Amino acid sequence: MRVLAIDTALEACSVAVLDTEQPADAVHETQAMVRGHAEALMPMIARVLERAELDAKEFDRIAVTTGPGSFTGLRVGIAAARGIALAARKPAVGLTTLAAFAAPLIAANDAVPVVSAVDARHDHVYLQVFGAGGLTLVKPRLLNMPEAVRAALGGPPRLVGTGAEILARAWPADEAAPVSVGCDRAPDIQWVARLGAAAPESTSPPKPVYMRAPDAQPQDASKLARR
């Protein structure tokens, strides 16, 4: 299976082409960035396709991260994935950033719990907890720090994601410390591609996973009075 993978959810713009028959030969590119994904993504896709000597119609599916993450970044990646899928008449699948962060750790050792956390700001994180065999113990949710720490306890875990260091700083002193604390600011795009290849095919297009309303809200004072 050939997969085109896209990630613009967090602090990077990333694209990969994976052929599951030759996984070691995956072609990929990543640029760290907080903003500017819209300008960077399509040229990056073109470069990766050129290096892979493929075009969009030669893929079996497109995989894209759906969040949680930046509102603007998510829209950029998902819109591109849906557009390419529509033009190429190929399926597109969505994957959470939490699962993408956790995947390489679970693959390396599925006996030690993994807590995947994305910084949601304002003393909150988006969190998912994986147990033995990669089984989800705590489904993706938005939690404040005390709630997140309580959800993560239950055996020294590995922490990963943009919220990992924040969670580690809030860790109780009387609990066994986390086995490891990752500092990656975005998922590994090659694992987004691998998860995309393994994901069940969906008949509905990928949609953003926001988990909460945007910080920017209309101000009542700015509304015009109705006549």
N, C-alpha and C positions, 0 to 999 in steps of 0.2 A: 504494500500500500504506500502511495506517495501522499505526503501531507505537507501543506503549506501552513506554517504556524505564525501567528501574529500576537505581539504583546505590547500594548501601550498603556496598561492600567496604572502603572506606578512611575518610578523614577528612571525609566529607560524606554527606548524604542527598539524593539527586537523583532527579527524575522528569521525563520529557519525553513529549510526544505529537508524533509526526512523521507528516505525510502526504507521501509521496514525490512526489505530484503538485504540492504546494505547500510545498517544504522551507523556504522563507524565513519561513513562518508558523508554525513549530514553537512549541509552548507548553511552557515548562519552568520548573522551580524547583529551586534548590539551597540547602541550608543547611549551612554548615561545622559539623562536630561530630566528636568522637572517640568518644563513646558516646551512647546515647539514640536510636539508629536505630529501634528497635522502636516507640517511642512516636511518633516523628515521621513514619514512612513512610505509614501509611494515611491520616491527615489530609491529607498532602501530595498523595497520589494523588487524593483527593477534590477538592482545590482545583484541581489541574491539569485534571482531567476536566471540572470545572464551567467553567473558563475556555475549554476547547476545545469546550464544548457537545457532549460525547460521553459515552457510558457504555462500560463494559468490553466489552460484546458487539459494539460497533461496530469493534473492532480486528481486523486480520488476524493479528497475532502480538504476543507480549510478548517483550521482550529484557531480559536481566539480566546484570550482571557476576558472574562466578563465581570470581574470585580471580586471583592470590593477593591476600590481604588479611586483615582481621580475622576470626577464627573466628566471633565472634558476629555481626558485621556481615554476613558472607556468608550465614549461615543466615537472617537476617531478610529480606534481599532475595530470595533464592532461594525461600524458603517463600511469600512474597507472590506472586511471579511464577507459581509452580506452582499456587497456589490460584486465582488469577485465571484462569489458562489453563484449569484444570479446570472452573471454574464457567461460563466463557464458551465452552468447547469450542473453544478456539483453541490453536495451537501456541506453545510457549515455546522460545526459543533462548538459549544461554549464550555469553558473550563474555569473554575474559580481560581483566583490567585492563591488562596489558602491551600488548595490541593496541589497547585503547581510548586509552591514553596516546599511542601512536605514530601513530595514524590521522591526526590533523590535520597533523602534520609531514610524513608521507609524501604526503598530498594536496597540500600546499603545494610540495613539491619531493621527488620520488622518486629523485633522482640522488645525494643525500647520505645516507650511512648514519644510521640511528637506533638508539640503544641505549635500550631501555625498562627501567627498574630500579625495583623496589619495595623499600623498606627492610624487611629481614627481622630486623633487630636482631642483636645479638651479633656485629657485624662481618661480616654476611652480607647479600646482596641476592638477590631473585628477578630474573632477567635474561632478556631476549630481544633478539637483534640482528637488525635488518632491513637488507638491502642495497638495491641498485638495483631500482626497480620494486616495492618493498615486499616483496621475497622474503626469507623467513626464512633467515638465515645460522646463527644459534645458537638452537636451540629453547628454550622456557621451562625454566629450571632454577634451583636454589638453589645459590649459589656464595659462597665466602668472598671477601674483597676482592682478594687477589692473583689468584685465579682469574678474578674478574669483570673486572679490568683487562685481563688477558691476552685474555679473550674479546672485549672491546670494542675492542681495538687492530686496526688494519687500514685506516687512513684516518681522518682527523679526523671523528668522528661528532657528531651532535646527541644530547645526553643529556636524558632526560625521565623524570618519575616521582618518587615520594617518595624514591627512592634516588639520584637524579641528583647532588645536591650532595655526598653521601657519596662517590660514585664519582669525582667531579671532584677532591675533596680528595686522593684516593689516586692520581691520575693521575701517571705518571712524568714527571719534569722534562725528560728527554731525548726525549720524544715530543711530536709536534704536539698542541697543546691542543685540546680539543673545540670545535667550531664554536659551540655554544650549550649552556647548562645550564638546564633548566627547573626550576621550583620549585613546580609545582602539586601539591596534596595529594590530589587525586582527579581522575579523568578528566572531560572535558567530556561532560555527559550527552547533548548533541545528537549527539556522535559515537558514543556508545553506541547511540543510536537509528538512526543511519545504518548502522552496522555490522550492527545487528540486521536492518535491511531487506535488506541484501545477503547475509546469512548463509544457507547452505543450510538448508532445513527439516529438523529432526531429529524422529525418532519417539520418542526417549527424553527425559525431562525433564532440565532443567539440573541439574548436580551441582557441588558446590564443588571448586575446584582448590586444595588445601592445600599440596602439595609437601613438607610435613614434618609430623611429629606435633606436637600442642600442647605449649606449654612446661610447662603444669601436668600433672603425672603423679601417680598414686596412690603413696603412700609405703608401702613394704613393712612398715614398723614399725607402721602403722596397721591392718594386716589382722588379723582375728581368727583365732586358731588353730583349725584344723579338729579336730573330735573323732571 
